[in-house]
Amino acid sequence: VRESIPDWLDEIGRQELPDCWTEELAAMNREAPVVLRANTLRTDVRGLQEALERGGIVTRRVDGCPDGVELVRRANVFDTTAFRNGLFEVQDASSQKVAVLLAPEPGMRVIDACAGGGGKTLHLAALMQGKGTVIAMDVYARKLEDLKRRARRAGASNIETRTIEGSKTIKRLEGKADRLLLDVPCSGLGTLRRNPDAKWKLSPEFLDEVTALQHEILSSYCRMV
């Protein structure tokens, strides 16, 4: 009752995170900060901060995220010159740590096979300094169209998009990637700070289904490396 969590989900949490579940629940019920990632294809962190300050938006650095800044006070960052000029993307601190783990290098061929709207794709392109190729793939073509628009604003010219139409799409890229990112479909429990109602829409059966889908993607897509 205190943390507003379904009983079945609370039980899973107690079993899987016995040492920190209480703290995790409390954290998930606090408002999420607004975190931005400086687009290093166009600027650096200091340049981004200065551009935002000219528009009256004050930020601070984020520990563990070399390109990340957090808004001191919430504001509409999308109505800024800095956004229109592609100086940043809105991206949580935890999400900013993912692309770095791949250690992508300029000139590589990197595949983001569950790209969605492309937040991590854009980060990969920036880490590669616009050199090489980032292939962004998804089963939803409309999401890739949104990614193309974001890539143009960011100046990320090394991104190629491909809609996954079946196993043949994956087979054509067998053994072609230096790196592969699989941000597989998930329960969404990591986003409860932004979508608190999501926990009441989930079911144990859905968790079983999404786990099976994750296993299938990990098993079949890995051949692209």
Protein Blocks (a to p, Z undefined) as FASTA:
>chain_A
ZZopafklmmmmmmmmmmlmmmmmmmmmpccdddddddfklbcfklmmmmmmmnopacdd
dehiakbccdfbdcdfklcfklmnopaccddfklmmmmmmnopaehiacddfblmnolmm
mmmmmmnnopajdddddfblklmmmmmmmmmmnopakbccdddfbjklmmmmgokafbdc
dddddehlmmmmmmmmlmmmgcfklmmmmmmmmmmmmmmmmmmZZ
